[in-house]
Amino acid sequence: MTKKALVLVSGGLDSTVCLYWAKNNFDTVQAITFNYFHRLNREKVASRKIANLAKTKLIEVSVPFIKEFSNYYDLQTKSASQSLQSYIPLRNLIFYSIAGYFAQINRIISLVGGHNAIDENIFKDATESYFRKLNKLIIQGLLNPMDCKIILPLKNKSKIDIIQLARELDVPIEFTWSCHQEGKFQCKRCYACKQRLDGFKILGLRDPAYSFNRS
């Protein structure tokens, strides 16, 4: 039986590592990404470029009604943490449900997500227990008895572990976009940038995505 996987991709380092991990562990791999309200164009470009480099079909789902915290309150609040500004209510419930739909109609069993050990300390819907419950709900909602399994290859990994795995899998790191700001270069100041740069620094490496000119 052909092993198939559908990988949720954002254009960032973690989901890109998961895409390349899946290509090493499954016979057929597809990717899915979600274009919500004011999603960074750099993320969209990165997702498309990475899927193309991985020779993987990319499903782009338009969900314009979904907004991040900073958008649905129409503000860039200084009092809220940077992680809260990128918060989307029920993000993983919505995105994994949609992914489950596409997996079902394409006869794919495995959904692969890039959540790591740090995420569950920031977002309540990124814990391993949450995904176990979500997986049961998805299966309950399927008419077809075919299983649908959420797989989190990075769930116990730190940013350092993920960088090392990226290098082992020959991931095109320079094309990934983790920054929460739009621009020619990644800002190096948001929490996503800092996590990446700190990880590379500890390993004594330079993050190629922060010196790569995309113009």
PyMOL commands that set and color helices and strands:
alter all, ss='L'
color gray80, all
select helices_A, chain A and resi 13-25+41-53+69-72+82-85+91-105+119-121+124-126+128-140+159-168+173-175+191-202+208-210
alter helices_A, ss='H'
color red, helices_A
select strands_A, chain A and resi 4-8+28-36+57-63+110-112+149-151
alter strands_A, ss='S'
color yellow, strands_A
deselect
rebuild
show_as cartoon
